[in-house]
Amino acid sequence: MADHRHLDRAEARARIEHEDKWIQHRVSWLLASTAFLTAAFSVLVTADVVPNDPKFGPIAFLILCLPFAGFAFSSLVLIGYVAAQIAMQQLKQAADPPPTARRRSQTDFPLRSEGCALWLGIASSGGSIIASVALWTVLMITALVLVF
């Protein structure tokens, strides 16, 4: 990993924005691939094929493979997301402190604070990734029940 011992604020901000854009790209690709794979999975599950049909073997194989592929991709995106969050936190710690940091007072509305906005942003990206992992976990179990 790169050395983050001391960075000026502009360089740290540029690196943080770079990591944030990577997160956006990963989540976009994850949502697109999840939509494609779930559509293919639903078409295969609703196919009118019985176990004695010669087409059943390839369809059963795809019914099993699609959820595992989706789970693997979602898990890799989740790992990349966590790594990017860690890198951004390290960059924030390595940056020079702001010239005048304003402390939040007791009367500040919590949803307007920087910390709350930051956590809501993290939750929206991370939540969609975790939801995708959960979806593919359920579909893997469903596929195993359907085929076996």
Residue pairs with C-beta under 8 A, 6 or more apart in sequence:
1 87
4 90
4 91
4 93
4 94
5 94
6 94
6 96
7 15
7 91
7 94
7 95
7 96
8 95
8 96
9 95
9 96
9 98
11 95
12 91
12 92
12 94
12 95
12 96
13 95
15 87
15 91
16 88
16 91
16 92
19 84
19 87
19 88
19 91
20 84
20 88
22 80
22 84
23 81
23 84
23 125
24 125
26 77
26 80
26 81
27 77
27 81
27 125
27 128
27 129
29 77
30 73
30 74
30 77
30 128
30 129
30 132
31 128
31 132
33 70
33 73
34 70
34 74
34 132
34 135
34 136
37 66
37 67
37 69
37 70
38 70
38 135
38 139
40 62
40 66
41 63
41 66
41 67
41 70
41 139
41 143
44 59
44 62
44 63
44 66
45 63
45 142
45 146
47 55
47 59
49 55
49 56
49 59
50 56
60 147
63 143
63 146
63 147
64 143
64 144
64 147
66 139
66 143
67 136
67 139
67 140
67 142
67 143
68 136
68 140
70 132
70 135
70 136
70 139
71 133
71 136
71 137
71 139
71 140
74 129
74 132
74 133
74 135
74 136
75 133
77 129
77 132
78 129
78 130
78 133
81 125
81 126
81 129
85 122
85 126
104 113
104 115
110 116
111 117
